[in-house]
């Protein structure tokens, strides 16, 4: 499904929140990967999967 021709503009607070999250998500993924390599557990794998999913959503601008 393609992008709309004239998408409804997002509020300024949403853009600011999204921009801040884009700057923070990659260092969090790196930290979680290091933690997973040192002390592996199921919850660490789930957290890392969630963080990678959020990073993909923000990168491809799905929201």
PDB file of N, CA, C and O in Angstrom:
ATOM      1  N   UNK A   1       0.842  -1.163   0.000  1.00  0.00           N
ATOM      2  CA  UNK A   1       0.000   0.000   0.000  1.00  0.00           C
ATOM      3  C   UNK A   1       0.897   1.239   0.000  1.00  0.00           C
ATOM      4  O   UNK A   1       1.780   1.359   0.850  1.00  0.00           O
ATOM      5  N   UNK A   2       0.686   2.145  -0.925  1.00  0.00           N
ATOM      6  CA  UNK A   2       1.518   3.329  -1.044  1.00  0.00           C
ATOM      7  C   UNK A   2       1.127   4.424  -0.066  1.00  0.00           C
ATOM      8  O   UNK A   2       0.132   4.320   0.652  1.00  0.00           O
ATOM      9  N   UNK A   3       1.927   5.461  -0.058  1.00  0.00           N
ATOM     10  CA  UNK A   3       1.631   6.595   0.809  1.00  0.00           C
ATOM     11  C   UNK A   3       0.491   7.406   0.215  1.00  0.00           C
ATOM     12  O   UNK A   3       0.304   7.440  -1.001  1.00  0.00           O
ATOM     13  N   UNK A   4      -0.255   8.045   1.074  1.00  0.00           N
ATOM     14  CA  UNK A   4      -1.351   8.879   0.607  1.00  0.00           C
ATOM     15  C   UNK A   4      -0.799  10.113  -0.095  1.00  0.00           C
ATOM     16  O   UNK A   4       0.322  10.546   0.171  1.00  0.00           O
ATOM     17  N   UNK A   5      -1.594  10.665  -0.985  1.00  0.00           N
ATOM     18  CA  UNK A   5      -1.152  11.820  -1.742  1.00  0.00           C
ATOM     19  C   UNK A   5      -0.957  13.033  -0.833  1.00  0.00           C
ATOM     20  O   UNK A   5       0.053  13.731  -0.920  1.00  0.00           O
ATOM     21  N   UNK A   6      -1.928  13.270   0.032  1.00  0.00           N
ATOM     22  CA  UNK A   6      -1.854  14.393   0.959  1.00  0.00           C
ATOM     23  C   UNK A   6      -2.094  13.875   2.375  1.00  0.00           C
ATOM     24  O   UNK A   6      -3.211  13.958   2.884  1.00  0.00           O
ATOM     25  N   UNK A   7      -1.051  13.340   3.014  1.00  0.00           N
ATOM     26  CA  UNK A   7      -1.262  12.773   4.348  1.00  0.00           C
ATOM     27  C   UNK A   7      -1.584  13.864   5.369  1.00  0.00           C
ATOM     28  O   UNK A   7      -1.131  15.003   5.259  1.00  0.00           O
ATOM     29  N   UNK A   8      -2.373  13.481   6.353  1.00  0.00           N
ATOM     30  CA  UNK A   8      -2.726  14.404   7.421  1.00  0.00           C
ATOM     31  C   UNK A   8      -1.464  14.705   8.237  1.00  0.00           C
ATOM     32  O   UNK A   8      -0.791  13.775   8.680  1.00  0.00           O
ATOM     33  N   UNK A   9      -1.132  15.984   8.443  1.00  0.00           N
ATOM     34  CA  UNK A   9       0.102  16.293   9.184  1.00  0.00           C
ATOM     35  C   UNK A   9       0.005  15.868  10.650  1.00  0.00           C
ATOM     36  O   UNK A   9      -1.048  15.980  11.278  1.00  0.00           O
ATOM     37  N   UNK A  10       1.104  15.390  11.166  1.00  0.00           N
ATOM     38  CA  UNK A  10       1.163  14.970  12.561  1.00  0.00           C
ATOM     39  C   UNK A  10       1.369  16.193  13.454  1.00  0.00           C
ATOM     40  O   UNK A  10       1.937  17.191  13.010  1.00  0.00           O
ATOM     41  N   UNK A  11       0.915  16.127  14.701  1.00  0.00           N
ATOM     42  CA  UNK A  11       1.121  17.248  15.612  1.00  0.00           C
ATOM     43  C   UNK A  11       2.608  17.423  15.938  1.00  0.00           C
ATOM     44  O   UNK A  11       3.377  16.465  15.856  1.00  0.00           O
ATOM     45  N   UNK A  12       3.014  18.637  16.304  1.00  0.00           N
ATOM     46  CA  UNK A  12       4.432  18.886  16.590  1.00  0.00           C
ATOM     47  C   UNK A  12       4.986  18.023  17.719  1.00  0.00           C
ATOM     48  O   UNK A  12       6.146  17.616  17.655  1.00  0.00           O
ATOM     49  N   UNK A  13       4.200  17.735  18.744  1.00  0.00           N
ATOM     50  CA  UNK A  13       4.707  16.917  19.850  1.00  0.00           C
ATOM     51  C   UNK A  13       4.999  15.495  19.386  1.00  0.00           C
ATOM     52  O   UNK A  13       5.919  14.859  19.902  1.00  0.00           O
ATOM     53  N   UNK A  14       4.232  14.983  18.419  1.00  0.00           N
ATOM     54  CA  UNK A  14       4.460  13.629  17.902  1.00  0.00           C
ATOM     55  C   UNK A  14       5.778  13.570  17.135  1.00  0.00           C
ATOM     56  O   UNK A  14       6.553  12.626  17.289  1.00  0.00           O
ATOM     57  N   UNK A  15       6.027  14.592  16.301  1.00  0.00           N
ATOM     58  CA  UNK A  15       7.282  14.627  15.538  1.00  0.00           C
ATOM     59  C   UNK A  15       8.483  14.740  16.466  1.00  0.00           C
ATOM     60  O   UNK A  15       9.516  14.114  16.223  1.00  0.00           O
ATOM     61  N   UNK A  16       8.357  15.533  17.526  1.00  0.00           N
ATOM     62  CA  UNK A  16       9.458  15.696  18.480  1.00  0.00           C
ATOM     63  C   UNK A  16       9.726  14.388  19.224  1.00  0.00           C
ATOM     64  O   UNK A  16      10.879  13.999  19.410  1.00  0.00           O
ATOM     65  N   UNK A  17       8.669  13.719  19.643  1.00  0.00           N
ATOM     66  CA  UNK A  17       8.805  12.440  20.340  1.00  0.00           C
ATOM     67  C   UNK A  17       9.440  11.390  19.426  1.00  0.00           C
ATOM     68  O   UNK A  17      10.319  10.644  19.856  1.00  0.00           O
ATOM     69  N   UNK A  18       9.004  11.331  18.182  1.00  0.00           N
ATOM     70  CA  UNK A  18       9.529  10.368  17.211  1.00  0.00           C
ATOM     71  C   UNK A  18      11.004  10.628  16.913  1.00  0.00           C
ATOM     72  O   UNK A  18      11.798   9.692  16.819  1.00  0.00           O
ATOM     73  N   UNK A  19      11.366  11.897  16.766  1.00  0.00           N
ATOM     74  CA  UNK A  19      12.758  12.267  16.497  1.00  0.00           C
ATOM     75  C   UNK A  19      13.656  11.879  17.670  1.00  0.00           C
ATOM     76  O   UNK A  19      14.757  11.367  17.470  1.00  0.00           O
ATOM     77  N   UNK A  20      13.188  12.124  18.884  1.00  0.00           N
ATOM     78  CA  UNK A  20      13.956  11.766  20.075  1.00  0.00           C
ATOM     79  C   UNK A  20      14.123  10.255  20.165  1.00  0.00           C
ATOM     80  O   UNK A  20      15.209   9.768  20.478  1.00  0.00           O
ATOM     81  N   UNK A  21      13.065   9.518  19.896  1.00  0.00           N
ATOM     82  CA  UNK A  21      13.130   8.063  19.950  1.00  0.00           C
ATOM     83  C   UNK A  21      14.076   7.504  18.888  1.00  0.00           C
ATOM     84  O   UNK A  21      14.768   6.516  19.132  1.00  0.00           O
ATOM     85  N   UNK A  22      14.109   8.132  17.712  1.00  0.00           N
ATOM     86  CA  UNK A  22      15.029   7.690  16.661  1.00  0.00           C
ATOM     87  C   UNK A  22      16.479   7.843  17.099  1.00  0.00           C
ATOM     88  O   UNK A  22      17.323   7.020  16.746  1.00  0.00           O
ATOM     89  N   UNK A  23      16.772   8.876  17.857  1.00  0.00           N
ATOM     90  CA  UNK A  23      18.149   9.099  18.317  1.00  0.00           C
ATOM     91  C   UNK A  23      18.551   8.136  19.426  1.00  0.00           C
ATOM     92  O   UNK A  23      19.732   7.820  19.570  1.00  0.00           O
ATOM     93  N   UNK A  24      17.589   7.666  20.208  1.00  0.00           N
ATOM     94  CA  UNK A  24      17.881   6.835  21.376  1.00  0.00           C
ATOM     95  C   UNK A  24      17.861   5.344  21.063  1.00  0.00           C
ATOM     96  O   UNK A  24      18.547   4.577  21.740  1.00  0.00           O
ATOM     97  N   UNK A  25      17.101   4.906  20.064  1.00  0.00           N
ATOM     98  CA  UNK A  25      16.817   3.479  19.879  1.00  0.00           C
ATOM     99  C   UNK A  25      18.055   2.657  19.494  1.00  0.00           C
ATOM    100  O   UNK A  25      18.200   1.529  19.966  1.00  0.00           O
ATOM    101  N   UNK A  26      18.941   3.185  18.658  1.00  0.00           N
ATOM    102  CA  UNK A  26      20.124   2.407  18.236  1.00  0.00           C
ATOM    103  C   UNK A  26      21.087   2.168  19.404  1.00  0.00           C
ATOM    104  O   UNK A  26      21.537   1.036  19.580  1.00  0.00           O
ATOM    105  N   UNK A  27      21.426   3.186  20.213  1.00  0.00           N
ATOM    106  CA  UNK A  27      22.271   2.885  21.386  1.00  0.00           C
ATOM    107  C   UNK A  27      21.623   1.896  22.350  1.00  0.00           C
ATOM    108  O   UNK A  27      22.326   1.084  22.952  1.00  0.00           O
ATOM    109  N   UNK A  28      20.307   1.942  22.510  1.00  0.00           N
ATOM    110  CA  UNK A  28      19.624   0.964  23.360  1.00  0.00           C
ATOM    111  C   UNK A  28      19.746  -0.446  22.789  1.00  0.00           C
ATOM    112  O   UNK A  28      19.940  -1.405  23.537  1.00  0.00           O
ATOM    113  N   UNK A  29      19.633  -0.576  21.471  1.00  0.00           N
ATOM    114  CA  UNK A  29      19.797  -1.896  20.827  1.00  0.00           C
ATOM    115  C   UNK A  29      21.212  -2.429  21.031  1.00  0.00           C
ATOM    116  O   UNK A  29      21.401  -3.615  21.299  1.00  0.00           O
ATOM    117  N   UNK A  30      22.187  -1.564  20.904  1.00  0.00           N
ATOM    118  CA  UNK A  30      23.587  -1.985  21.093  1.00  0.00           C
ATOM    119  C   UNK A  30      23.822  -2.423  22.537  1.00  0.00           C
ATOM    120  O   UNK A  30      24.435  -3.461  22.783  1.00  0.00           O
ATOM    121  N   UNK A  31      23.331  -1.628  23.490  1.00  0.00           N
ATOM    122  CA  UNK A  31      23.467  -1.985  24.903  1.00  0.00           C
ATOM    123  C   UNK A  31      22.792  -3.318  25.196  1.00  0.00           C
ATOM    124  O   UNK A  31      23.357  -4.161  25.892  1.00  0.00           O
ATOM    125  N   UNK A  32      21.594  -3.511  24.671  1.00  0.00           N
ATOM    126  CA  UNK A  32      20.863  -4.749  24.921  1.00  0.00           C
ATOM    127  C   UNK A  32      21.562  -5.944  24.276  1.00  0.00           C
ATOM    128  O   UNK A  32      21.545  -7.041  24.835  1.00  0.00           O
ATOM    129  N   UNK A  33      22.174  -5.747  23.113  1.00  0.00           N
ATOM    130  CA  UNK A  33      22.918  -6.832  22.465  1.00  0.00           C
ATOM    131  C   UNK A  33      24.114  -7.243  23.309  1.00  0.00           C
ATOM    132  O   UNK A  33      24.372  -8.434  23.483  1.00  0.00           O
ATOM    133  N   UNK A  34      24.850  -6.264  23.836  1.00  0.00           N
ATOM    134  CA  UNK A  34      26.004  -6.572  24.691  1.00  0.00           C
ATOM    135  C   UNK A  34      25.540  -7.300  25.947  1.00  0.00           C
ATOM    136  O   UNK A  34      26.160  -8.273  26.377  1.00  0.00           O
ATOM    137  N   UNK A  35      24.449  -6.823  26.525  1.00  0.00           N
ATOM    138  CA  UNK A  35      23.920  -7.474  27.725  1.00  0.00           C
ATOM    139  C   UNK A  35      23.484  -8.911  27.417  1.00  0.00           C
ATOM    140  O   UNK A  35      23.687  -9.815  28.228  1.00  0.00           O
ATOM    141  N   UNK A  36      22.890  -9.109  26.254  1.00  0.00           N
ATOM    142  CA  UNK A  36      22.447 -10.450  25.859  1.00  0.00           C
ATOM    143  C   UNK A  36      23.630 -11.387  25.665  1.00  0.00           C
ATOM    144  O   UNK A  36      23.552 -12.568  26.006  1.00  0.00           O
ATOM    145  N   UNK A  37      24.726 -10.868  25.119  1.00  0.00           N
ATOM    146  CA  UNK A  37      25.905 -11.708  24.915  1.00  0.00           C
ATOM    147  C   UNK A  37      26.572 -12.086  26.234  1.00  0.00           C
ATOM    148  O   UNK A  37      27.123 -13.179  26.356  1.00  0.00           O
ATOM    149  N   UNK A  38      26.528 -11.189  27.224  1.00  0.00           N
ATOM    150  CA  UNK A  38      27.176 -11.458  28.504  1.00  0.00           C
ATOM    151  C   UNK A  38      26.311 -12.320  29.432  1.00  0.00           C
ATOM    152  O   UNK A  38      26.805 -13.271  30.037  1.00  0.00           O
ATOM    153  N   UNK A  39      25.036 -11.987  29.540  1.00  0.00           N
ATOM    154  CA  UNK A  39      24.129 -12.713  30.432  1.00  0.00           C
ATOM    155  C   UNK A  39      22.839 -13.070  29.688  1.00  0.00           C
ATOM    156  O   UNK A  39      21.828 -12.385  29.848  1.00  0.00           O
ATOM    157  N   UNK A  40      22.861 -14.120  28.886  1.00  0.00           N
ATOM    158  CA  UNK A  40      21.680 -14.442  28.078  1.00  0.00           C
ATOM    159  C   UNK A  40      20.502 -14.938  28.915  1.00  0.00           C
ATOM    160  O   UNK A  40      20.658 -15.747  29.830  1.00  0.00           O
ATOM    161  N   UNK A  41      19.333 -14.433  28.574  1.00  0.00           N
ATOM    162  CA  UNK A  41      18.092 -14.919  29.174  1.00  0.00           C
ATOM    163  C   UNK A  41      16.958 -14.690  28.174  1.00  0.00           C
ATOM    164  O   UNK A  41      17.118 -13.963  27.194  1.00  0.00           O
ATOM    165  N   UNK A  42      15.835 -15.309  28.433  1.00  0.00           N
ATOM    166  CA  UNK A  42      14.700 -15.214  27.520  1.00  0.00           C
ATOM    167  C   UNK A  42      14.175 -13.785  27.441  1.00  0.00           C
ATOM    168  O   UNK A  42      13.853 -13.303  26.355  1.00  0.00           O
ATOM    169  N   UNK A  43      14.087 -13.110  28.573  1.00  0.00           N
ATOM    170  CA  UNK A  43      13.547 -11.752  28.583  1.00  0.00           C
ATOM    171  C   UNK A  43      14.451 -10.798  27.797  1.00  0.00           C
ATOM    172  O   UNK A  43      13.961  -9.865  27.161  1.00  0.00           O
ATOM    173  N   UNK A  44      15.761 -11.025  27.838  1.00  0.00           N
ATOM    174  CA  UNK A  44      16.687 -10.184  27.061  1.00  0.00           C
ATOM    175  C   UNK A  44      16.462 -10.356  25.558  1.00  0.00           C
ATOM    176  O   UNK A  44      16.541  -9.390  24.800  1.00  0.00           O
ATOM    177  N   UNK A  45      16.186 -11.572  25.138  1.00  0.00           N
ATOM    178  CA  UNK A  45      15.914 -11.825  23.726  1.00  0.00           C
ATOM    179  C   UNK A  45      14.626 -11.124  23.308  1.00  0.00           C
ATOM    180  O   UNK A  45      14.561 -10.533  22.230  1.00  0.00           O
ATOM    181  N   UNK A  46      13.605 -11.189  24.153  1.00  0.00           N
ATOM    182  CA  UNK A  46      12.340 -10.530  23.840  1.00  0.00           C
ATOM    183  C   UNK A  46      12.494  -9.007  23.793  1.00  0.00           C
ATOM    184  O   UNK A  46      11.943  -8.352  22.908  1.00  0.00           O
ATOM    185  N   UNK A  47      13.235  -8.452  24.736  1.00  0.00           N
ATOM    186  CA  UNK A  47      13.459  -6.999  24.752  1.00  0.00           C
ATOM    187  C   UNK A  47      14.220  -6.568  23.512  1.00  0.00           C
ATOM    188  O   UNK A  47      13.877  -5.560  22.895  1.00  0.00           O
ATOM    189  N   UNK A  48      15.252  -7.322  23.139  1.00  0.00           N
ATOM    190  CA  UNK A  48      16.029  -6.973  21.947  1.00  0.00           C
ATOM    191  C   UNK A  48      15.174  -7.079  20.685  1.00  0.00           C
ATOM    192  O   UNK A  48      15.281  -6.231  19.799  1.00  0.00           O
ATOM    193  N   UNK A  49      14.341  -8.088  20.592  1.00  0.00           N
ATOM    194  CA  UNK A  49      13.434  -8.213  19.449  1.00  0.00           C
ATOM    195  C   UNK A  49      12.474  -7.038  19.361  1.00  0.00           C
ATOM    196  O   UNK A  49      12.228  -6.515  18.274  1.00  0.00           O
ATOM    197  N   UNK A  50      11.931  -6.620  20.497  1.00  0.00           N
ATOM    198  CA  UNK A  50      11.037  -5.462  20.537  1.00  0.00           C
ATOM    199  C   UNK A  50      11.769  -4.193  20.099  1.00  0.00           C
ATOM    200  O   UNK A  50      11.235  -3.417  19.307  1.00  0.00           O
ATOM    201  N   UNK A  51      12.982  -3.975  20.606  1.00  0.00           N
ATOM    202  CA  UNK A  51      13.750  -2.782  20.249  1.00  0.00           C
ATOM    203  C   UNK A  51      14.094  -2.754  18.757  1.00  0.00           C
ATOM    204  O   UNK A  51      14.035  -1.701  18.123  1.00  0.00           O
ATOM    205  N   UNK A  52      14.450  -3.902  18.204  1.00  0.00           N
ATOM    206  CA  UNK A  52      14.750  -3.963  16.777  1.00  0.00           C
ATOM    207  C   UNK A  52      13.490  -3.697  15.959  1.00  0.00           C
ATOM    208  O   UNK A  52      13.548  -3.032  14.925  1.00  0.00           O
ATOM    209  N   UNK A  53      12.362  -4.210  16.415  1.00  0.00           N
ATOM    210  CA  UNK A  53      11.094  -3.940  15.738  1.00  0.00           C
ATOM    211  C   UNK A  53      10.756  -2.458  15.741  1.00  0.00           C
ATOM    212  O   UNK A  53      10.334  -1.920  14.717  1.00  0.00           O
ATOM    213  N   UNK A  54      10.936  -1.792  16.875  1.00  0.00           N
ATOM    214  CA  UNK A  54      10.673  -0.349  16.966  1.00  0.00           C
ATOM    215  C   UNK A  54      11.632   0.422  16.072  1.00  0.00           C
ATOM    216  O   UNK A  54      11.233   1.390  15.426  1.00  0.00           O
ATOM    217  N   UNK A  55      12.895   0.002  16.028  1.00  0.00           N
ATOM    218  CA  UNK A  55      13.876   0.668  15.173  1.00  0.00           C
ATOM    219  C   UNK A  55      13.487   0.546  13.699  1.00  0.00           C
ATOM    220  O   UNK A  55      13.622   1.509  12.944  1.00  0.00           O
ATOM    221  N   UNK A  56      13.010  -0.619  13.287  1.00  0.00           N
ATOM    222  CA  UNK A  56      12.574  -0.801  11.894  1.00  0.00           C
ATOM    223  C   UNK A  56      11.363   0.064  11.574  1.00  0.00           C
ATOM    224  O   UNK A  56      11.299   0.686  10.513  1.00  0.00           O
ATOM    225  N   UNK A  57      10.405   0.101  12.490  1.00  0.00           N
ATOM    226  CA  UNK A  57       9.208   0.921  12.276  1.00  0.00           C
ATOM    227  C   UNK A  57       9.582   2.385  12.125  1.00  0.00           C
ATOM    228  O   UNK A  57       9.044   3.076  11.260  1.00  0.00           O
ATOM    229  N   UNK A  58      10.497   2.866  12.955  1.00  0.00           N
ATOM    230  CA  UNK A  58      10.901   4.280  12.866  1.00  0.00           C
ATOM    231  C   UNK A  58      11.720   4.552  11.616  1.00  0.00           C
ATOM    232  O   UNK A  58      11.579   5.605  10.994  1.00  0.00           O
ATOM    233  N   UNK A  59      12.578   3.605  11.244  1.00  0.00           N
ATOM    234  CA  UNK A  59      13.435   3.809  10.071  1.00  0.00           C
ATOM    235  C   UNK A  59      12.616   3.854   8.774  1.00  0.00           C
ATOM    236  O   UNK A  59      12.858   4.693   7.907  1.00  0.00           O
ATOM    237  N   UNK A  60      11.653   2.947   8.654  1.00  0.00           N
ATOM    238  CA  UNK A  60      10.853   2.894   7.427  1.00  0.00           C
ATOM    239  C   UNK A  60       9.633   3.801   7.466  1.00  0.00           C
ATOM    240  O   UNK A  60       8.845   3.816   6.521  1.00  0.00           O
ATOM    241  N   UNK A  61       9.467   4.556   8.546  1.00  0.00           N
ATOM    242  CA  UNK A  61       8.392   5.533   8.708  1.00  0.00           C
ATOM    243  C   UNK A  61       7.016   4.900   8.519  1.00  0.00           C
ATOM    244  O   UNK A  61       6.176   5.430   7.793  1.00  0.00           O
ATOM    245  N   UNK A  62       6.793   3.764   9.177  1.00  0.00           N
ATOM    246  CA  UNK A  62       5.498   3.097   9.116  1.00  0.00           C
ATOM    247  C   UNK A  62       4.480   3.782   9.997  1.00  0.00           C
ATOM    248  O   UNK A  62       3.277   3.620   9.792  1.00  0.00           O
ATOM    249  N   UNK A  63       4.943   4.555  10.988  1.00  0.00           N
ATOM    250  CA  UNK A  63       4.015   5.338  11.817  1.00  0.00           C
ATOM    251  C   UNK A  63       4.438   6.779  11.789  1.00  0.00           C
ATOM    252  O   UNK A  63       3.799   7.622  12.419  1.00  0.00           O
TER     253      UNK A  63
END
